[in-house]
Each structure stands twice: as structure tokens, then as C-alpha cells.
């Protein structure tokens, strides 16, 4: 038969039988090709999304948001302030021993954290070093919210004996005596570095905050899916894996994760008790938000004080009205989830090593570990293995490798 078929093709015409064989082979090849093309499309099909679900997904974007601007900081979002802050960020001379800089703990190559369970400055610390991604969009700062501005929060590690052990006098002397820094300071603040030492410390922190506010995490595959879903583009939405889609449905639905982790940054910016231990060591506890509110009230750098550059004082409304409640004991900041898979360890005390551990914690958390008069949002989810895997897949879709940052421009070009 094969010879007959080849002879028929060789003569330039075909016998009826040869034509029949040709048509059969062509049909088989076409069927195989269509099956091969359809298989990945079926595997990556978009799940059905209700209008309510689409609205919830849409609330987690768009990304990136407009640049963060802080009215309490006169050099916020100014190029000269950002440049000065970037130079100071890696300058270990701010510390008491000249060995520790902001970049020691907040490393660019580790997503602006340090990869440790607990932070370490000049001494071991009791809390994990948080990533600085998207920090400029917060309204409370630190695990306990002990600061109400990014610049005030930046002052704490400079002065803390266990972190950098610096002083206002040391910072002021550095800004006055280093010619490049003095030039950069004058360009940023419009005057020579000749103020009193505490004002100089505050201004250095404001420049550092201006730089930190530029650390915005990159777009992710979730963002592409979210935008496609909002636009009704099912073909583009289908590029997002089915496991990730199922995890997202869990996140905004049955698991109720977005009760706290909502909005473009996946956080409400507030505090919660999620059943993580608060003992630092035997006989010593970390009171969390309860202690943070007390520290905020006592701080000379809060927004009710003289260093707030917003003359209206409107940005101090939250600080003016916040009150300590017994339920604040053991509450810690709800972190944003962008880049979550790249910023281990997890929780305020670094007690969970992986994203999988975090999902397992929420699946199995005991109500006995929660504060008795706290908000009853947290419950054991009782996730199946498949649900846990899907939720982890979704969370990892919030990660993206950031492009390398160029070296900062000179302070005085």
C-alpha cells in the first residue's frame, strides 16, 4: 500500500484508494494537532468568577500606586531629599561604632530585610527585621505602631543601643563635617547643616524616609491577572494558573484572609492578634500594640510635636485619637503580602520559617492561643492539603524579582 501511495504521488495524480489514504492521514494529523493545542489551553482556562468576586479581586489593585507623599516631611518625594537619604542609608558612620548602617539589616539583595528570624544590630533583637517594600504607604510604623511617620520610625534604630547606638550629636557632626553630605543637606533643606543637633537628626531621618518611600515592589503575575479580569480579557486572565486562581478564591472567600489583608498592598495597615506567642524569654513579654501606643504618646517625634512639617496638623488626627485598650495586648502589625515568598521568616518574632508554615498556622490555630477580648476574626481554617497548596501558590504569585537599582547619583553633581 505504501508503494502504491508513493507511486500515485510520484505520477502527479492519485488513485481513489491513494486519495483515501491521504485523507485519513491528514485527518489524523489534524486531530493530533488540535488536541496538542487544546491541552495547555484547557489546563490554563480561567475559572468562573462571580461579579462579587471580581469586585473583591479588583480592590487589590491597581499596582503600582501613585508615589507616596508625606506632608509631615518637607523633603518627601523630592529628588534632592531622596538622593541624600540613599547616601545616608548605607553610611555606617551614623552608628555609635561606625559599623552598622540601615543597609546592614535592610539589604537590597534580601528584599530590604536580612533573612534572619530575629534582627541583629549591635546586639540580638527580639523582633524580626521587616522588609521595607512599600513602607511609604503605611500610616503606623514598626511591629507595634510605635511611630506615626516613617521619619520618626527611622530615628528609633539610629538611637537604640541594641541597633545602631548613634546619637543626635553624632549625626549632626557627620552632616556638618562631611563636605559631600553637607552639600547634599543644603540642597535638600535649603540651608547649611547648622541647626541644633536634634533638628539635624530629624532632618537626616526625613531624608532617609524620602528614600525608603521609593522602595515600591514590582508588578506581579497577580497584577496581570487582576487587570485582565477587570477588563474582561479571559485570554490574558487564562495565563494565571488554576492553582493560583483557586488559592485566590480561597483568600477572598472561605479563608477570609482579605478581612485583614486587603487593598493594593494586601494589608489594612492595622494590628491583630493571630495566636503567635508573645513571650520574649521566660518572665518577659512583648506587649505589642499595647506598648506601641504608649511609646507613640511619649515620643517627642510624633506628629503632635514640633517636627511635623504639616502646619495644619491634619495628619496627626489618628495619633490624637488613638487609645490603649486591653485588647491591644499581643497585637502586632498586619504586614503587606507583596513579595511575601521572598521575605522569610514570618511573624513579628520570626517563629514561622516558610509560607507553608504560615498557611499551616492559620489552618490549625487554636482559639486558646488568642486574646480573650480580641477581635474574633481568626479561626482554624481546617484546610485540606490541596487547599493549602493552592493558597501557597496564590501567595507566591505576589512575588516578582525586582530590577537592580542603579547606584545613587552624586550628592553635589
Buried (B, 14 or more C-beta within 10 A) or exposed (E): EEEEBEEBEEEEEBEEEBEEBBEEEEEEEEEEEEEEEEEEEEEBEBEEBEEEBBEBBEEBBEBBBEEBEBBBBBBBBBEBBBBBBBBBBBBBBBBBEEEBBBBBBBBBEBBBBBEBBBBBBBEEBBBBBBBBBBBBBBBBBBBBBBBBBBBBBBBBBBBBEBBBBBBBEBBBBBBBEBEEBBBBBBBBBEEEBEBEBBBBBBBBBBBBBBBBBBBBBBBBBBBBBBBBBBEEBEEBBBEBBBBBBBBBBBBBBEBBBBBBBBBBBBBBBBBBBBBBEBEEEEEEBBBBBBBBBBBBBEBEBBBBEEBBBBEEEEBBEEBEEBEBEEBBBBBBBBBBBBBBBBBBBBBBBBBBEEBBBBBBBBBEBEEEBBBEEBBEEBEEBEBEEEBBBBBBBBBBBBBBEBEEEEEBEEBEE
